[in-house]
C-alpha cells in the first residue's frame, strides 16, 4: 500500500502530464488534497477498478451535459461527494445566464419609446402639488436667513432637536440670536460673520404647495449671487428691518434694499411680498405708525421700479425670530393687521402660465462631481424625463440624463417647467460645464452667439456711455464680460419711438438700442420668445449700471 502511494506520488510529481491524469490536471479537487497522503492514497488504493470510472465522471459534466449524465452521479454518489468542488469548474454553465443579458438591453428601448410618446402626461404634477421658487432678498442683516430658518422649523423640515443643537452651538460661538439662520447658513464663514455669501437653498412643503427657498446674500459684494438666485424665482420676498436706523441704512442710496428691488424686477420677478421684519424689536414693539412710515417710503420707489402697488406688491408685518405672522396670524401682538400670514399668502399665490410643452431649456446654475457629473438648474421651459438625450450649449455636447433628483434628493422619473432639480449626466465631465451653460432639447437647442441687439435702460452711471464701453453682463445663470460695440437708436421716453440717427452717447435715465459683443459665446433667446433667457443686467465697479432685454440675436458673422 505504501508502494502504491509512492508510485502515485511519483507519477503526480514527476509526470504531471501523464495520460491517465490529463482529465484531472489543474482540477480544484486535487489542489487541497495534494498534501494529505492518507486521503490521497485511500482513493486510488481502495478501489483500483473504479479508478478508470473517475475520468468518466469528470468528463461527463464537462463535455456532454446531457440528461443521461444525471443518473450516473446518482449511482456513484460517493464520487460527486468527494469531488464536490467539481461543479465549480462547470462555471461555464452561467453561459445560460448571459442569455437573459441581451433581454434587459432590449427592454429599455420599448420603454423609452413609450416615454417619448407621452408628452401630455407630464402636465399633471407628479406630487399632486404645484412647486414655487421663493427668493428672500433685502439689505444685509434684515433677517432673511433667520426668517427662512423659522419657516423650515414651523413647517416641520427642521426638528426641535436640531434647532436646539443650533441654539447651543450659536450660544457657544457668542451668536445666540442667530441660531435660526444656521438652518440656511451652513458654512463656517457665514455662521461666523452672520452674512450669507452664496445663495442658500432649502425646501419645505405646506398642505397646498412645495417650495424652494432661495436665500440671496444681502451684502453688496455678493450681488452677482443675488442675481443668480432671483433669476430662478417665481416670487420675491423683500425683507425689510423695521428696527430704528436699520431700515434707513438699507433704504438710503447705496443700501441694498433699492438695488435688490430693481434687480428682482429685471430678473423677471413681477410679484413681491414686502415682509416688514423685526416688528417685535424693543425700538418698534409692533408699532403701526412705524409700519405705515416704511410702507409710505417704499411704495413710490417700488412703483418707479415697475411694480404696480395695487396688484404686484403685498406688505405685511411679521417677526422672523418669534414666528409671528409667518405661518399663523398673531392677533394678540398685531391686532391692527387683518391680512394673510406669509405662508397663507404664498399658498394662495397664482403662478403665471408655465411653458410645459415648449422646447426644453435648463440654465445650469451649479455643477459638481459625485459619482459622476451632477448639474443643478431650474427648468425654464418644457419638461425632462429620465434617460432623455439632451445637448449642452454653447459647446454642443451631447449627453444623457441618467437620473433626476428633486429638492429633497429623491430620485424622480420626470420633472417639469418651474422645478428646481439636480441631474446626473452621462458622457460629459464636470470640468466641461460652466454655470450659464444651458441644457436643452436636441431638436430645438437654445441660440448661442457672441453679439446681439438689446434695449437698454441706463440706471446709475455718472459719466456718459459711448460705443466701446465695457461691463459685466448677467443673464440667467451666466456672467460674461461684454462691450457695447455700437449705439443704434435712442428711445423717446414719452412716445417710445426710436430716433433714426445713431446717438453719440447715452446717459443716466435714457433708453437706447445698442449692439453688444460678448467675450465668449453665450446662450440667449429674445425677450419675446423666452423672457427668462432674454433679460439681463449690466454691472460695473460693483454697481448695476443698466438693465436690458434682448431684441435680436445676431449671427456671430454679422
C-alpha positions in Angstrom: 0.0 0.0 0.0 2.9 2.3 0.8 4.5 1.3 -2.5 1.2 2.2 -4.3 1.3 5.5 -2.6 4.9 6.2 -3.5 4.1 5.3 -7.2 1.1 7.6 -7.3 3.1 10.4 -5.8 6.0 9.9 -8.2 3.6 9.9 -11.1 1.9 13.1 -9.9 5.1 15.0 -9.1 7.4 13.7 -11.9 4.8 13.2 -14.7 2.1 15.8 -14.3 1.2 15.4 -18.0 0.8 11.6 -17.8 -2.1 10.4 -19.9 -4.2 8.9 -17.1 -4.2 12.2 -15.2 -4.8 14.5 -18.0 -8.5 14.9 -17.5 -7.9 16.0 -13.8 -4.9 18.2 -14.5 -5.4 21.5 -12.6 -8.7 20.4 -11.2 -9.5 22.2 -7.9 -10.4 18.9 -6.2 -6.8 17.8 -6.2 -5.2 21.1 -5.0 -6.4 20.9 -1.4 -6.0 17.1 -1.1 -2.4 17.2 -2.6 -0.7 17.5 0.8 -2.8 14.7 2.5 -1.1 11.4 1.5 -3.5 9.2 3.6 -6.6 10.6 1.8 -4.9 10.6 -1.5 -3.7 7.0 -1.0 -7.1 5.8 0.1 -8.8 6.8 -3.1 -6.6 5.0 -5.6 -5.8 2.1 -3.4 -9.2 1.3 -2.1 -10.6 0.6 -5.5 -8.4 0.1 -8.4 -11.4 -0.8 -10.6 -13.3 2.5 -10.0 -10.1 4.4 -10.9 -11.0 4.4 -14.7 -14.5 5.4 -13.8 -13.2 8.6 -12.3 -12.3 10.1 -15.6 -15.8 9.2 -16.9 -17.4 11.1 -14.1 -15.2 14.1 -14.6 -15.6 14.1 -18.4 -19.4 13.8 -18.5 -20.3 17.1 -16.9 -17.6 18.9 -18.9 -18.0 17.6 -22.4 -21.7 16.4 -22.5 -24.1 18.0 -20.0 -26.8 15.5 -21.3 -29.7 14.1 -19.4 -28.1 10.6 -19.0 -25.3 12.3 -17.1 -27.6 12.9 -14.2 -28.2 9.2 -13.2 -24.5 8.4 -13.2 -23.6 10.8 -10.4 -26.6 9.5 -8.6 -25.4 5.9 -8.9 -21.9 6.9 -7.9 -23.0 9.2 -5.1 -19.7 8.9 -3.1 -17.7 10.2 -6.0 -19.5 13.5 -6.5 -19.5 13.9 -2.7 -15.7 13.6 -2.7 -15.4 15.9 -5.7 -18.0 18.5 -4.6 -15.9 21.4 -5.9 -16.3 19.9 -9.4 -19.5 21.8 -10.1 -17.3 25.0 -9.8 -15.4 24.2 -13.0 -18.8 24.0 -14.5 -18.8 27.8 -14.2 -19.1 27.8 -18.0 -22.8 26.9 -17.3 -23.5 30.5 -16.5 -23.4 30.8 -20.2 -27.1 30.1 -19.8 -27.3 33.3 -17.7 -25.9 35.6 -20.4 -28.9 34.6 -22.4 -31.1 36.9 -20.3 -28.4 39.7 -20.5 -29.4 40.7 -24.1 -33.1 40.8 -22.9 -32.5 43.7 -20.5 -30.8 45.5 -23.2 -33.8 45.3 -25.4 -36.2 46.1 -22.6 -35.3 49.8 -22.1 -35.8 50.5 -25.8 -39.5 50.0 -26.0 -39.9 51.7 -22.6 -38.1 54.7 -23.8 -40.2 54.8 -26.9 -43.3 54.8 -24.8 -42.0 57.5 -22.6 -41.1 59.7 -25.6 -44.7 59.4 -26.8 -46.4 60.5 -23.6 -45.7 64.2 -23.6 -49.2 65.3 -22.3 -48.9 63.1 -19.1 -46.3 65.5 -17.8 -48.8 68.3 -17.4 -50.1 66.8 -14.2 -47.7 67.4 -11.3 -46.1 64.2 -10.0 -46.5 65.2 -6.4 -50.1 66.5 -6.7 -48.8 69.9 -5.5 -47.5 72.8 -7.5 -43.9 73.9 -7.0 -42.9 77.5 -6.2 -39.5 79.1 -6.0 -39.3 81.9 -3.5 -36.3 84.2 -3.2 -35.6 86.1 0.0 -33.9 89.5 -0.7 -33.0 92.6 1.2 -30.3 94.6 2.9 -27.6 92.8 5.0 -28.9 91.9 8.5 -32.6 92.4 7.6 -33.2 88.9 8.9 -33.6 86.9 5.7 -31.8 83.7 6.9 -33.5 83.8 10.3 -36.9 84.0 8.7 -36.1 81.2 6.3 -34.8 79.0 9.2 -38.0 79.7 11.2 -40.1 78.7 8.2 -38.3 75.4 8.0 -39.0 74.8 11.7 -42.6 75.8 11.5 -43.3 73.6 8.5 -41.5 70.6 10.2 -38.5 70.5 7.9 -36.1 71.1 10.8 -37.0 69.3 14.0 -36.8 70.7 17.5 -33.7 68.7 18.5 -31.7 70.1 15.5 -32.9 73.6 16.4 -31.8 73.2 20.0 -28.4 72.0 18.7 -28.1 75.1 16.6 -29.1 77.2 19.6 -26.3 75.6 21.7 -23.7 76.0 19.0 -24.7 79.6 18.4 -24.5 80.4 22.1 -21.1 78.8 22.3 -20.0 81.0 19.4 -21.4 84.1 21.0 -24.1 84.4 18.3 -27.1 83.4 20.3 -29.7 85.3 18.3 -28.5 83.9 15.0 -29.3 80.2 15.7 -32.4 80.1 13.4 -30.3 81.4 10.4 -27.9 78.4 10.8 -30.5 76.2 9.2 -29.8 78.1 5.9 -26.3 79.5 6.5 -24.4 76.2 6.7 -20.8 77.1 6.2 -18.4 78.3 8.8 -17.7 81.7 7.3 -21.4 82.5 7.0 -22.0 81.5 10.6 -19.0 83.3 12.0 -19.9 86.6 10.3 -23.7 86.2 10.2 -23.7 87.0 6.5 -25.0 84.8 3.7 -22.3 84.6 0.9 -23.8 82.2 -1.6 -27.5 81.7 -2.5 -28.7 79.2 0.1 -31.3 76.6 -0.8 -33.9 75.0 1.3 -37.0 73.0 0.7 -40.3 73.0 2.6 -43.9 71.8 2.0 -47.3 73.0 3.1 -50.7 71.3 2.6 -51.1 73.1 -0.7 -47.6 73.5 -2.2 -44.0 72.5 -2.5 -41.4 75.3 -2.1 -37.8 76.0 -2.7 -36.4 78.9 -0.7 -33.5 80.8 -2.4 -31.8 82.8 0.4 -29.9 85.5 -1.5 -26.9 87.3 0.0 -27.7 90.9 1.2 -24.1 92.3 1.1 -23.2 94.4 -1.9 -20.1 92.3 -2.6 -22.3 89.3 -3.3 -24.9 90.9 -5.7 -24.0 88.5 -8.5 -25.1 85.6 -6.3 -28.3 87.5 -5.5 -28.9 88.0 -9.3 -28.5 84.2 -9.8 -30.9 83.5 -7.0 -33.5 86.0 -8.3 -33.3 84.6 -11.9 -34.6 81.2 -10.6 -37.5 82.6 -8.5 -41.3 82.8 -9.2 -42.0 85.3 -6.5 -39.8 87.6 -4.3 -39.9 88.3 -0.6 -38.2 91.6 0.1 -37.2 91.5 3.8 -37.1 94.9 5.5 -35.9 95.6 9.0 -38.3 97.8 11.0 -35.6 98.4 13.7 -34.9 102.1 14.1 -31.9 103.0 11.9 -31.7 99.7 10.1 -34.5 100.4 7.6 -32.9 103.8 6.9 -29.5 102.3 6.3 -30.8 99.7 3.9 -33.1 102.1 2.0 -30.8 105.1 1.6 -28.6 105.4 -1.6 -26.0 102.7 -1.5 -28.2 100.4 0.6 -29.1 97.0 -0.9 -32.9 97.4 -0.5 -33.1 99.6 -3.6 -30.8 97.6 -5.7 -32.3 94.3 -4.8 -35.8 95.6 -5.7 -34.6 96.8 -9.1 -32.7 93.6 -9.8 -35.7 91.5 -8.8 -37.8 93.3 -11.4 -35.0 92.9 -14.0 -34.7 89.2 -13.2 -38.4 88.6 -14.0 -40.0 88.8 -10.6 -43.3 90.5 -11.1 -44.9 89.9 -7.7 -43.3 91.0 -4.4 -44.1 90.3 -0.8 -42.6 93.1 1.4 -42.0 91.4 4.7 -41.5 94.2 7.3 -39.5 92.2 9.8 -38.3 92.7 13.4 -41.6 94.2 14.4 -41.0 92.7 17.8 -37.8 94.7 18.4 -37.9 96.9 21.5 -37.4 100.0 19.3 -40.6 99.1 17.3 -42.8 96.9 19.6 -45.4 96.3 16.8 -46.0 100.0 16.3 -48.4 100.6 13.4 -47.0 104.1 12.9 -43.6 102.7 12.2 -45.1 100.1 9.8 -47.1 102.8 7.9 -43.9 105.0 7.7 -42.0 102.2 6.0 -44.9 101.4 3.6 -45.2 105.1 2.7 -41.5 105.4 1.8 -41.2 102.1 -0.1 -44.4 102.3 -2.2 -43.4 105.2 -4.5 -39.9 103.7 -5.1 -41.3 100.3 -6.0 -43.9 101.9 -8.3 -41.0 103.7 -10.0 -39.1 100.4 -10.4 -42.1 98.9 -12.3 -44.2 97.2 -9.6 -47.9 98.1 -9.5 -48.7 98.9 -5.8 -52.3 97.6 -6.2 -51.6 94.3 -7.9 -47.9 93.4 -7.6 -47.0 94.3 -4.0 -48.2 92.9 -0.7 -46.9 94.5 2.6 -47.1 92.5 5.9 -45.7 93.0 9.4 -44.0 90.0 11.0 -41.2 88.7 13.2 -38.8 86.2 11.6 -37.4 85.5 15.1 -40.6 84.8 17.1 -42.5 83.5 14.0 -45.5 85.8 14.4 -47.4 86.2 11.2 -45.2 83.7 9.3 -47.3 80.5 9.5 -50.3 81.8 11.5 -51.6 85.3 12.1 -50.9 86.6 15.6 -53.8 88.9 16.6 -52.5 89.3 20.1 -49.3 91.1 19.2 -50.6 92.7 16.0 -54.4 93.3 16.2 -54.3 96.1 13.6 -53.2 93.8 10.7 -56.0 91.8 9.1 -54.2 90.4 6.1 -52.9 86.8 5.5 -49.8 85.4 7.1 -46.7 84.9 4.8 -47.4 81.2 4.2 -51.1 81.8 3.6 -50.3 84.4 1.0 -47.7 82.1 -0.8 -50.1 79.2 -0.7 -52.8 81.2 -2.5 -50.5 82.9 -5.0 -51.4 82.2 -8.6 -48.4 81.3 -10.8 -48.1 82.6 -14.3 -48.7 80.2 -17.2 -45.7 77.9 -17.5 -44.4 76.7 -20.8 -44.8 73.0 -20.2 -44.8 71.9 -23.9 -42.1 74.4 -25.1 -38.6 73.0 -26.1 -36.6 72.1 -23.0 -34.4 74.8 -21.5 -32.5 74.5 -18.2 -29.8 77.1 -17.4 -27.2 75.4 -15.3 -26.6 77.3 -12.0 -24.2 74.8 -10.3 -22.2 71.7 -11.1 -20.1 69.3 -9.1 -18.7 65.7 -9.1 -20.5 63.0 -7.1 -20.0 59.5 -8.5 -20.2 61.2 -11.9 -21.3 64.7 -13.2 -24.1 66.4 -11.4 -25.7 69.7 -12.5 -28.3 71.9 -10.8 -30.8 74.2 -12.5 -34.4 75.3 -12.9 -36.5 74.1 -15.8 -37.4 77.4 -17.5 -39.3 75.7 -20.4 -40.5 72.3 -21.3 -40.1 69.1 -19.3 -37.5 66.4 -18.8 -37.6 62.6 -18.4 -35.0 60.2 -17.0 -33.0 58.7 -19.8 -33.6 61.6 -22.2 -30.9 62.5 -24.7 -30.1 66.3 -24.4 -27.5 68.7 -25.7 -25.5 71.2 -23.5 -24.9 74.6 -25.2 -22.9 76.5 -26.2 -20.4 73.6 -26.5 -22.9 71.4 -28.4 -22.1 68.5 -26.1 -24.5 65.5 -26.4 -25.3 63.8 -23.1 -27.8 61.6 -21.4 -29.7 62.4 -18.2 -29.3 59.2 -16.3 -31.0 60.4 -13.1 -33.2 63.3 -11.9 -33.4 64.4 -8.2 -36.0 66.7 -6.6 -35.4 69.2 -3.8 -35.3 66.5 -1.2 -32.7 64.4 -3.1 -35.3 61.8 -4.0 -34.9 60.3 -7.5 -37.8 61.0 -9.8 -38.7 59.8 -13.3 -39.6 63.2 -14.8 -39.7 67.0 -13.9 -41.4 69.9 -15.5 -41.2 73.7 -16.1 -40.8 75.5 -12.8 -39.0 72.7 -10.9 -35.6 73.1 -9.3 -33.7 69.8 -9.9 -30.4 68.1 -9.9 -29.4 65.9 -12.8 -26.8 63.2 -13.2 -25.2 63.3 -16.7 -23.5 60.6 -18.7 -20.8 61.2 -21.3 -19.6 64.6 -20.0 -17.0 65.6 -17.4 -17.7 68.2 -14.7 -14.9 70.5 -15.9 -16.5 70.6 -19.4 -19.5 72.5 -17.9 -19.8 76.1 -16.6 -22.6 77.9 -14.8 -24.6 79.7 -17.5 -24.5 76.8 -19.9 -28.0 75.6 -21.0 -29.2 72.0 -21.1 -31.7 71.8 -23.8 -33.7 69.8 -26.4 -31.6 68.3 -29.2 -34.2 69.2 -31.8 -34.6 72.8 -30.6 -31.4 74.0 -29.0 -31.0 77.4 -27.5 -29.4 80.1 -29.6 -25.7 80.8 -29.0 -23.9 83.9 -30.1 -21.2 86.5 -29.4 -23.3 89.5 -30.3 -26.9 90.7 -30.1 -29.1 93.8 -30.1 -30.8 94.9 -27.0 -32.9 97.6 -25.5 -31.0 99.2 -22.5 -32.2 101.5 -19.7 -29.3 103.3 -18.0 -29.9 103.4 -14.3 -26.8 104.5 -12.5 -23.8 105.9 -14.2 -22.3 109.3 -13.6 -20.4 109.5 -16.9 -21.8 109.2 -20.4 -21.7 105.8 -22.1 -20.3 105.6 -25.6 -19.5 102.8 -28.0 -16.6 100.8 -26.6 -17.9 100.8 -23.0 -17.2 97.5 -21.2 -19.2 95.9 -18.3 -20.2 92.5 -16.9 -23.4 91.0 -18.3 -25.6 88.9 -16.0 -28.1 86.9 -17.9 -29.9 83.8 -16.3 -27.1 81.9 -14.6 -24.3 83.3 -16.8 -21.9 86.2 -16.2 -19.8 87.4 -19.2 -17.6 90.4 -20.0 -19.2 92.5 -22.7 -18.6 95.6 -24.8 -21.2 98.0 -26.3 -19.9 97.9 -29.8 -22.5 100.4 -31.3 -25.3 102.6 -30.1 -28.0 102.3 -32.8 -31.0 104.4 -31.5 -32.3 106.5 -28.6 -35.8 105.7 -27.4 -38.1 108.6 -26.6 -39.4 108.1 -23.1 -42.8 109.6 -23.8 -43.6 108.2 -27.3 -41.4 105.1 -27.2 -40.3 105.9 -30.8 -36.7 105.2 -31.9 -34.5 108.0 -33.4 -33.3 107.4 -36.9 -29.8 108.8 -36.2 -27.5 106.8 -34.0 -26.6 108.7 -30.8 -23.0 109.5 -29.9 -23.6 108.6 -26.3 -26.3 107.7 -23.7 -26.5 108.9 -20.1 -28.3 108.0 -16.9 -32.1 107.9 -17.2 -32.1 107.3 -21.0 -33.1 104.3 -23.0 -31.3 103.1 -26.1 -31.0 100.3 -28.6 -27.4 99.0 -28.7 -25.3 96.3 -30.2 -23.5 94.2 -27.6 -20.5 91.9 -28.1 -19.5 89.2 -25.6 -16.0 87.9 -24.9 -17.2 84.3 -25.4 -20.3 82.5 -26.7 -23.4 82.8 -24.5 -26.8 81.1 -24.6 -29.7 83.6 -25.1 -33.1 84.0 -26.6 -35.1 87.1 -27.5 -37.2 88.5 -24.6 -40.3 88.0 -26.7 -39.6 84.2 -27.2 -38.4 83.3 -23.7 -38.1 86.2 -21.1 -36.1 84.1 -18.7 -33.3 83.9 -21.3 -33.8 87.3 -22.7 -33.5 89.8 -19.8 -30.2 90.9 -18.3 -28.3 93.4 -16.2 -25.0 95.2 -16.8 -22.8 95.8 -13.8 -19.6 97.8 -13.5 -17.5 98.6 -10.4 -19.9 96.9 -8.0 -23.0 98.8 -9.3 -25.9 98.0 -11.6 -25.4 100.3 -14.5 -28.2 99.2 -16.8 -30.9 96.7 -17.3 -32.0 95.4 -20.7 -33.8 92.9 -22.8 -32.6 91.0 -25.9 -34.4 92.2 -29.1 -32.4 90.4 -31.7 -29.9 87.5 -31.6 -27.2 88.2 -34.3 -25.2 85.6 -36.1 -21.5 85.8 -35.0 -20.5 86.5 -38.6 -22.9 89.6 -38.9 
